[in-house]
Amino acid sequence: EVSAFGESGEGDDLDLWTVQCDSVHWERDEAVRFKHTGTDVFLSVTGEQYGHPIRGQREVHGMSSANQHNWWRAMEGVFIQPSQEPLRHDEL
């Protein structure tokens, strides 16, 4: 959620982003881009830095072209290793 629009967890079509990576899966330590589905802009860093509400927080915005300012890398969190073979469900 970038716009903070909506109520009770329900937003709108402007909440949709596409992750662009160099492989089939987003791998640990791999840089990715986030492209906004509705506007075709890339989530980018401006370089501006602020002291409030979080010290060191940087401003982000959308850029129309892919460049060095819109690469992102996960630095912490939960990483899920995909299984080697896709799970198959045969309930019929």
C-alpha positions in Angstrom: 0.0 0.0 0.0 1.6 3.2 -1.1 -1.3 5.7 -1.2 -2.8 4.6 2.2 -6.2 4.7 0.5 -9.0 2.5 1.7 -10.7 1.2 4.8 -10.5 -2.1 6.8 -7.7 -3.4 4.6 -9.6 -2.9 1.4 -7.8 -0.6 -1.1 -8.2 -0.1 -4.8 -6.6 -1.0 -8.2 -3.8 1.5 -7.4 -2.4 -0.9 -4.8 -1.1 -3.3 -7.5 2.6 -3.7 -8.2 4.6 -6.1 -10.3 7.9 -7.5 -9.1 10.5 -7.6 -11.9 13.5 -9.9 -11.4 16.1 -11.5 -13.6 15.0 -15.1 -12.9 11.8 -17.1 -12.6 11.8 -16.6 -8.8 12.9 -13.7 -6.7 16.1 -15.1 -5.2 17.7 -14.0 -1.9 20.2 -11.2 -2.4 18.8 -10.5 -5.9 17.9 -6.9 -6.7 14.4 -6.4 -8.1 12.3 -3.5 -9.4 8.7 -2.7 -8.5 6.5 -1.5 -11.4 3.2 0.1 -10.6 0.5 -1.7 -12.6 -1.8 1.2 -13.0 0.7 3.9 -14.0 3.7 2.0 -15.3 6.2 3.8 -13.1 9.0 2.3 -11.1 9.3 2.7 -7.3 12.4 4.9 -6.9 14.5 6.7 -4.3 14.9 10.4 -4.7 17.9 10.9 -2.4 16.1 13.2 -0.1 16.4 12.2 3.5 14.3 13.2 6.5 14.5 13.1 10.3 10.8 12.5 11.0 8.9 10.3 11.5 11.8 7.9 11.1 15.4 9.2 11.3 17.2 8.5 8.0 14.0 7.7 6.1 14.4 8.4 2.4 11.7 9.8 0.0 10.4 7.5 -2.7 8.5 8.3 -5.8 7.6 6.9 -9.2 9.9 7.2 -12.2 8.8 6.5 -15.8 12.1 4.7 -16.8 14.1 1.9 -15.3 17.5 3.1 -13.9 19.9 2.7 -11.1 17.6 4.5 -8.6 14.8 1.9 -8.8 16.7 -1.3 -7.8 15.6 -2.8 -4.5 17.1 -5.5 -2.3 15.5 -7.3 0.7 17.8 -6.8 3.7 15.8 -8.7 6.3 12.7 -10.7 6.6 11.5 -14.3 6.0 12.9 -16.0 3.0 11.0 -19.1 1.6 12.9 -21.7 -0.3 10.6 -22.9 -3.2 10.3 -26.7 -3.6 12.2 -28.3 -6.5 9.0 -29.8 -7.9 5.7 -27.9 -8.0 3.1 -29.4 -5.7 0.3 -31.2 -7.5 -3.2 -31.5 -6.2 -5.4 -34.2 -7.7 -8.7 -34.1 -5.9 -10.9 -35.5 -8.8 
